[in-house]
Amino acid sequence: MLPGVGVFGTGQTVRTLVPLLQKEGFPVQAVWGRTQEEAESLASELDIPFSTNKTDDVLLHPEVHLVCILTPPPHTRQIAVKALGIGKNVISEQAATLTDACKMVTAARYYPQLMSIMGNSLRFLPAFVQMKRLLGEGYCGNLQVCEARVYGGTLLSQSYGWAWEELMGGGGLHTVGSCIIDLLSHLTGRRSVRVHGMLRTFVHQGGPAGGIRSVTADDYACFQLLMSGGLVCSVTLNFNLPGTDVHEVMLVGSSGRLVARGTELYGQRASMQVEELLLSDDGEGVGPSVRGLNSMVTQLRLSFQAQEDRRSWARHPVSMAASFEDGLYVQAVVDAIKRSNRTGEWESVEVKIQDVDPNHNHRTLPN
């Protein structure tokens, strides 16, 4: 018996996620939108029985046992912490700030029996699942360099919203870069120690009338991560290229390299003259995030389906998912990159928990 799902958000990711959940047999019971009209429109479009613009109406819904949070980042922490506090399992997007991420980790630690995972679907993309397995088998030898490139069109919504504002969690670094940072740590089993980054906003103004609102969110980011063990990672994100869709992650080692291009995986050992195709596209014609989301929802079904209680779940099927503590680490890296952009210097990555409970001391998570 699969749990009823409550979804927060009305954006494109929600429109992709809900049909995938429904196809796997999850009853999507409720949706929240910023306005009642937005919520009702999406509910009608996706055949969801209940819609509201009040968060408590979803969280307290008797048929909702799993909450998916795909709201603007400033809302994420409040919904996630409250959901865990009343006994709901939670899948969440990245929070807006390091303080918010800390509070989410604290809540997850208080309720360890509940699911509290981040929604980075790239971890579930078959190309990256196989890449991680091959790395573990020694395909690349000693890992030396990681490179990632993501190019595409604008991330800005047509009308003014959170995606325009850096302080609200908008920009390529926060929305896309955070997923890449998490992915690189997941693939390599290492964390960033120091970072260096440069952020730029090339589209300064936007709006239907042209130039009526300022944009502070970055649309270009280039950063380097020095990871534990001396591993070097270089990432470039450029969202000023309409009509292009480049998503490439390359890992280079002493005896070979692995490259994920879109949803396909290629490899070349040092002894080979040309690279080999290790995993081909399955013909669905969707991008890495959507293909990964499809796989993630399948694993969610496997996690819940064998349980007698709709709130219970098995950890193994979703063991590759990012935890809230992984989300905190990612937020610390993002903040360090932003500091580096301001100072022009290499900055250290510091991951500290500031508990809501004043009796707790600061704790540093291990790398």
C-alpha positions as CSV (number, residue, x, y, z in Angstrom):
1,M,0.0,0.0,0.0
2,L,1.7,3.2,-1.2
3,P,1.4,6.4,0.8
4,G,-0.7,9.3,-0.2
5,V,1.4,12.2,-1.5
6,G,1.1,16.0,-0.9
7,V,2.9,18.2,-3.3
8,F,4.1,21.8,-2.6
9,G,4.6,23.9,-5.7
10,T,3.2,24.4,-9.1
11,G,6.2,24.7,-11.3
12,Q,7.5,22.6,-14.2
13,T,9.1,20.0,-12.0
14,V,5.8,19.4,-10.3
15,R,4.1,18.9,-13.7
16,T,6.8,16.3,-14.4
17,L,6.8,14.6,-11.0
18,V,3.1,14.1,-10.4
19,P,2.4,12.0,-13.5
20,L,5.5,9.9,-12.7
21,L,4.2,9.3,-9.1
22,Q,0.7,8.5,-10.4
23,K,2.1,6.0,-13.0
24,E,4.0,4.2,-10.2
25,G,0.7,3.9,-8.2
26,F,1.2,6.7,-5.7
27,P,-2.1,8.5,-4.9
28,V,-1.3,12.2,-5.2
29,Q,-3.9,13.6,-2.8
30,A,-3.2,17.3,-2.4
31,V,-1.3,20.2,-4.0
32,W,-0.3,23.6,-2.6
33,G,0.1,26.7,-4.6
34,R,1.1,30.3,-3.8
35,T,-2.5,31.3,-4.7
36,Q,-5.7,29.3,-4.6
37,E,-6.1,29.9,-8.3
38,E,-2.7,28.4,-9.1
39,A,-3.4,25.4,-6.9
40,E,-6.8,24.8,-8.4
41,S,-5.6,25.1,-11.9
42,L,-2.8,22.5,-11.4
43,A,-5.1,20.2,-9.5
44,S,-7.5,20.2,-12.4
45,E,-4.8,19.7,-14.9
46,L,-3.2,16.7,-13.1
47,D,-6.3,15.2,-11.6
48,I,-5.4,15.9,-7.9
49,P,-8.5,15.8,-5.6
50,F,-7.5,18.6,-3.2
51,S,-5.9,22.0,-3.7
52,T,-5.1,24.9,-1.4
53,N,-2.8,27.9,-0.7
54,K,-2.6,27.0,3.0
55,T,0.4,24.8,3.9
56,D,-1.3,23.3,7.0
57,D,-4.2,22.0,4.8
58,V,-1.8,19.7,3.0
59,L,0.4,18.8,6.0
60,L,-2.7,17.8,8.1
61,H,-4.5,16.1,5.3
62,P,-5.4,12.6,6.7
63,E,-4.5,10.8,3.4
64,V,-1.1,12.5,3.0
65,H,1.9,10.6,4.4
66,L,4.7,11.7,2.0
67,V,5.4,15.3,1.3
68,C,7.3,16.5,-1.8
69,I,8.5,20.1,-1.5
70,L,9.2,21.9,-4.8
71,T,8.5,25.5,-3.6
72,P,10.6,28.6,-4.0
73,P,13.7,28.0,-1.7
74,P,12.6,30.6,1.0
75,H,9.5,28.3,1.8
76,T,11.4,25.0,1.9
77,R,12.7,24.9,5.5
78,Q,9.5,25.9,7.2
79,I,7.5,23.2,5.4
80,A,10.1,20.5,5.7
81,V,10.6,21.0,9.5
82,K,6.9,21.2,10.2
83,A,6.1,18.1,8.1
84,L,8.7,16.0,10.0
85,G,7.4,17.4,13.3
86,I,3.9,16.0,12.6
87,G,5.2,12.6,11.3
88,K,5.3,13.0,7.5
89,N,8.0,11.6,5.3
90,V,9.7,14.4,3.3
91,I,11.4,14.8,-0.1
92,S,12.8,18.3,-0.4
93,E,14.6,20.7,-2.7
94,Q,17.6,22.8,-1.6
95,A,16.9,25.3,1.2
96,A,17.6,29.0,0.6
97,T,20.3,29.6,3.3
98,L,22.8,27.7,5.4
99,T,20.7,28.5,8.5
100,D,17.6,26.9,6.9
101,A,19.7,23.9,5.9
102,C,20.9,23.5,9.5
103,K,17.3,23.6,10.9
104,M,16.3,20.9,8.4
105,V,19.2,18.7,9.5
106,T,18.2,19.2,13.1
107,A,14.6,18.1,12.4
108,A,15.8,15.1,10.5
109,R,18.0,14.0,13.4
110,Y,15.1,14.3,15.8
111,Y,12.9,12.0,13.6
112,P,15.3,9.4,12.2
113,Q,12.5,7.0,11.6
114,L,11.0,9.3,9.0
115,M,12.3,9.7,5.4
116,S,14.1,13.0,4.9
117,I,15.9,13.1,1.6
118,M,16.8,15.7,-1.0
119,G,15.3,15.7,-4.4
120,N,18.5,15.6,-6.5
121,S,17.4,13.1,-9.1
122,L,20.8,13.0,-10.9
123,R,22.0,10.5,-8.3
124,F,19.4,8.1,-9.7
125,L,20.2,8.6,-13.4
126,P,21.3,5.2,-14.8
127,A,24.4,6.7,-16.4
128,F,25.6,8.0,-13.0
129,V,24.6,4.8,-11.2
130,Q,26.8,2.9,-13.6
131,M,29.6,5.5,-13.4
132,K,29.7,5.2,-9.6
133,R,29.8,1.4,-9.9
134,L,32.6,1.4,-12.5
135,L,34.6,3.9,-10.4
136,G,34.4,1.5,-7.5
137,E,35.6,-1.3,-9.7
138,G,38.7,0.7,-10.6
139,Y,37.8,1.6,-14.2
140,C,39.6,5.0,-13.9
141,G,42.4,4.0,-11.5
142,N,43.3,6.7,-9.1
143,L,40.9,9.6,-9.6
144,Q,42.6,12.9,-10.5
145,V,40.3,15.4,-12.1
146,C,36.5,15.9,-12.4
147,E,35.0,18.3,-15.0
148,A,31.3,19.3,-15.4
149,R,29.6,21.5,-18.0
150,V,25.9,22.5,-18.1
151,Y,24.8,24.9,-20.8
152,G,21.3,26.0,-21.6
153,G,18.8,28.8,-22.0
154,T,17.6,31.2,-19.3
155,L,16.5,30.1,-15.9
156,L,14.3,33.2,-15.4
157,S,10.6,32.9,-15.2
158,Q,8.7,35.1,-17.6
159,S,7.3,37.3,-14.8
160,Y,9.3,38.5,-11.8
161,G,9.8,35.8,-9.1
162,W,12.3,34.2,-6.8
163,A,14.4,32.9,-9.7
164,W,15.4,36.5,-10.4
165,E,16.8,37.1,-6.9
166,E,20.1,35.7,-5.6
167,L,19.1,36.2,-2.0
168,M,15.9,34.1,-2.6
169,G,17.9,31.1,-3.9
170,G,17.7,32.1,-7.6
171,G,20.5,31.6,-10.1
172,G,22.4,28.8,-11.8
173,L,24.8,28.2,-8.9
174,H,22.0,27.5,-6.4
175,T,19.4,25.7,-8.6
176,V,21.7,23.7,-10.9
177,G,25.2,24.0,-9.4
178,S,24.0,22.6,-6.1
179,C,22.9,19.4,-7.9
180,I,26.3,19.1,-9.6
181,I,28.2,19.7,-6.3
182,D,26.1,17.0,-4.6
183,L,26.6,14.6,-7.6
184,L,30.4,15.0,-7.6
185,S,30.6,14.2,-3.9
186,H,28.3,11.2,-4.3
187,L,30.2,9.8,-7.3
188,T,33.7,10.3,-5.8
189,G,32.9,9.7,-2.1
190,R,34.8,12.9,-1.3
191,R,33.9,16.4,-0.1
192,S,35.2,19.9,-0.9
193,V,37.8,21.4,1.4
194,R,38.4,24.7,-0.5
195,V,36.7,26.4,-3.4
196,H,37.3,29.2,-5.8
197,G,34.5,30.7,-7.9
198,M,33.3,33.4,-10.2
199,L,29.7,34.3,-10.7
200,R,28.2,36.7,-13.3
201,T,24.8,38.1,-14.2
202,F,24.7,39.0,-17.9
203,V,21.0,39.5,-18.1
204,H,20.6,42.4,-15.7
205,Q,16.9,43.3,-16.4
206,G,13.8,41.6,-17.4
207,G,10.0,41.8,-17.7
208,P,7.3,41.9,-20.3
209,A,7.8,45.6,-20.9
210,G,11.6,45.2,-21.0
211,G,13.9,46.4,-18.3
212,I,11.3,46.9,-15.6
213,R,12.9,44.7,-12.9
214,S,16.5,44.1,-12.0
215,V,18.0,40.6,-11.9
216,T,20.5,39.7,-9.2
217,A,20.7,35.9,-9.8
218,D,23.7,34.6,-11.6
219,D,23.3,33.2,-15.1
220,Y,27.0,32.2,-15.4
221,A,29.1,30.4,-12.9
222,C,32.6,28.9,-13.1
223,F,34.1,27.3,-10.0
224,Q,36.8,24.9,-8.8
225,L,36.6,22.5,-5.9
226,L,39.6,21.1,-4.2
227,M,38.4,17.9,-2.6
228,S,39.8,15.6,0.0
229,G,42.7,13.5,-1.2
230,G,43.8,16.3,-3.6
231,L,41.0,15.6,-6.2
232,V,40.4,18.7,-8.4
233,C,37.0,19.5,-9.8
234,S,36.1,22.2,-12.3
235,V,32.5,23.2,-13.1
236,T,31.1,25.6,-15.7
237,L,27.4,26.6,-15.8
238,N,26.2,28.9,-18.6
239,F,22.5,29.8,-19.1
240,N,22.9,32.3,-21.9
241,L,22.7,29.8,-24.6
242,P,19.1,29.4,-25.9
243,G,18.6,26.3,-28.0
244,T,21.5,24.4,-26.5
245,D,21.2,21.6,-24.0
246,V,24.6,20.4,-22.8
247,H,25.0,18.3,-19.6
248,E,28.4,16.6,-19.3
249,V,30.3,15.2,-16.4
250,M,33.8,13.7,-16.9
251,L,35.9,11.9,-14.4
252,V,39.6,11.3,-15.3
253,G,42.0,8.9,-13.5
254,S,45.4,7.4,-13.8
255,S,44.2,4.6,-16.0
256,G,41.1,5.8,-17.7
257,R,38.1,8.2,-17.9
258,L,34.3,8.1,-17.7
259,V,32.1,10.7,-19.4
260,A,28.3,11.1,-19.0
261,R,26.9,13.1,-21.8
262,G,23.2,13.7,-21.3
263,T,21.8,10.3,-20.4
264,E,24.6,8.3,-22.0
265,L,27.8,7.0,-20.5
266,Y,31.1,6.6,-22.3
267,G,34.4,5.3,-21.1
268,Q,38.0,5.0,-22.3
269,R,40.8,3.1,-20.6
270,A,44.4,4.2,-21.1
271,S,45.0,1.1,-23.3
272,M,42.1,1.9,-25.7
273,Q,42.4,4.0,-28.9
274,V,38.8,5.2,-28.9
275,E,36.1,5.6,-26.2
276,E,33.4,2.9,-25.8
277,L,29.7,3.4,-25.3
278,L,28.9,1.9,-21.9
279,L,25.2,2.9,-21.6
280,S,23.1,4.2,-24.4
281,D,20.1,6.4,-24.3
282,D,16.9,4.5,-23.7
283,G,15.1,6.4,-26.5
284,E,12.8,8.4,-24.2
285,G,14.3,11.6,-25.4
286,V,14.2,13.3,-22.0
287,G,17.1,15.1,-20.3
288,P,19.2,13.8,-17.3
289,S,17.0,15.4,-14.6
290,V,13.7,14.0,-15.9
291,R,15.2,10.6,-16.6
292,G,16.8,10.6,-13.1
293,L,13.4,11.6,-11.6
294,N,11.7,8.7,-13.3
295,S,14.2,6.3,-11.8
296,M,14.0,8.0,-8.4
297,V,10.2,7.6,-8.3
298,T,10.5,3.9,-9.2
299,Q,12.9,3.4,-6.2
300,L,10.5,5.3,-4.0
301,R,7.8,2.8,-4.9
302,L,10.1,-0.1,-4.0
303,S,10.9,1.6,-0.7
304,F,7.2,1.9,0.3
305,Q,5.4,-0.9,-1.4
306,A,6.3,-3.9,0.8
307,Q,5.4,-2.0,4.0
308,E,2.2,-2.7,6.0
309,D,2.0,0.8,7.3
310,R,1.8,3.5,4.7
311,R,4.2,5.7,6.7
312,S,6.9,3.0,6.9
313,W,9.6,2.7,4.3
314,A,12.7,0.5,3.5
315,R,16.0,2.3,3.3
316,H,17.8,0.2,0.8
317,P,15.9,1.2,-2.4
318,V,16.6,4.9,-1.8
319,S,20.0,4.5,-0.2
320,M,21.6,6.5,-3.0
321,A,19.5,9.5,-2.3
322,A,21.0,12.7,-0.8
323,S,20.3,13.2,2.9
324,F,19.5,16.5,4.6
325,E,23.1,16.5,5.9
326,D,24.2,16.2,2.2
327,G,22.0,19.2,1.5
328,L,23.7,21.1,4.3
329,Y,27.1,20.3,2.9
330,V,26.0,21.5,-0.5
331,Q,24.7,24.7,0.9
332,A,28.1,25.3,2.7
333,V,29.9,24.8,-0.6
334,V,27.5,27.2,-2.4
335,D,28.1,29.8,0.3
336,A,31.9,29.4,0.1
337,I,31.7,29.9,-3.7
338,K,29.7,33.1,-3.2
339,R,32.3,34.3,-0.7
340,S,35.1,33.5,-3.2
341,N,33.3,35.5,-5.9
342,R,33.3,38.5,-3.6
343,T,36.9,38.2,-2.3
344,G,38.6,36.7,-5.4
345,E,40.3,34.2,-3.0
346,W,40.2,30.5,-2.3
347,E,37.7,29.9,0.5
348,S,37.4,27.1,3.0
349,V,34.2,25.0,3.2
350,E,32.9,24.9,6.8
351,V,29.9,22.7,7.6
352,K,28.6,23.5,11.1
353,I,25.3,22.6,12.7
354,Q,23.7,25.4,14.7
355,D,21.0,23.6,16.5
356,V,17.7,25.2,17.2
357,D,18.0,23.9,20.8
358,P,20.2,26.5,22.6
359,N,21.6,23.7,24.9
360,H,23.3,22.1,22.0
361,N,26.9,23.2,21.1
362,H,28.0,23.8,17.6
363,R,29.0,20.6,15.9
364,T,31.1,20.1,12.8
365,L,30.2,17.3,10.4
366,P,33.1,15.1,9.3
367,N,34.3,15.5,5.7
